[in-house]
Amino acid sequence: MLEARLPHFYFHTDNGDCIRDDQGEDLPDVEAAREEAVAVLGEILRYRGAAFWETASFSVIVTDADGHTVVSVTAKASDAPPEGWTLAESGT
C-alpha cells in the first residue's frame, strides 16, 4: 500500500530582496501553511527589531510544489496611521 504524501510548501521572503526557500516543508494543508507563514513572519520581525523600519515592509510568500502562490502575508511599517483609522471617543 502506498503511503499518502503531505503537500510540500515553500516559504519565500521579500523585503525588497526576494529570498527563495529551496527546501520547503511538508504540511497537512493550506491552513497549516498559513499558520506557518504567520509564524515565520513573526520570527523575522522579532529578529529584525527596529531595523524593520529600514525596509518598512516584509512579506512571506508561500508557494506549492508547482510554484503557485497559495498564500502571502505582509507586515508594513509607517509613521502614519492606516487609511480610515480613527480612535473612537470614549463614552465618559
Secondary structure as GFF3:
##gff-version 3
##sequence-region A 1 92
A	DSSP	beta_strand	8	14	.	.	.	ID=ss1
A	DSSP	beta_strand	18	19	.	.	.	ID=ss2
A	DSSP	beta_strand	25	26	.	.	.	ID=ss3
A	DSSP	alpha_helix	30	48	.	.	.	ID=ss4
A	DSSP	three_ten_helix	49	51	.	.	.	ID=ss5
A	DSSP	alpha_helix	52	55	.	.	.	ID=ss6
A	DSSP	beta_strand	57	64	.	.	.	ID=ss7
A	DSSP	beta_strand	69	76	.	.	.	ID=ss8
###
